[in-house]
Amino acid sequence: MSAEANKKLIQQIFTDSANRSGTTFVDNIAEDVTWVVMGQYSWSGIYTGKEAITNGLLGHLRTLLTDRARTVAFNFVAEGDTVVVEAKGDNVTKTGDRYDNEYCMVWRVENGKVKQIKEYCDSALIERVLGPFPKPELRRAR
């Protein structure tokens, strides 16, 4: 796929996620996808495969946030198989705390499927508002 096609795919994933319409993310990630959470904190590591990402990493996140949780992307830069996204969360935890992290995410698309996501964000905010990640068996250390 071209850089422009990859960019459109990632834009659609964010649009559908923000609007809570469709399953574009799950439909467009490879079975062996990896999500790399950068840093040195309890959520850091490499989550490998759809199960570890959708039910592990994101599944745990869903237990902490209200149903109105969303991340809104506002800048996309694409070159080759890589799409870099700047985004900001618009979230409230189930305990009523705001969780509006800011992200830079590097997405790699291979053969029309998301193969890797690298996430850079405010790790101190995650630990302070969401607490430690409770399931280290779902990821491996970086």
Secondary structure, 3 states (H helix, E strand, C coil): CCHHHHHHHHHHHHHHHHHCCCCHHHHCEEEEEEEEECCCCCCCEEEECHHHHHHHHHHHHHHHECCCCCEEEEEEEEECCEEEEEEEECCEECCCCECCCEEEEEEEEECCEEEEEEEEECHHHHHHHHCCCCCHHHEECC
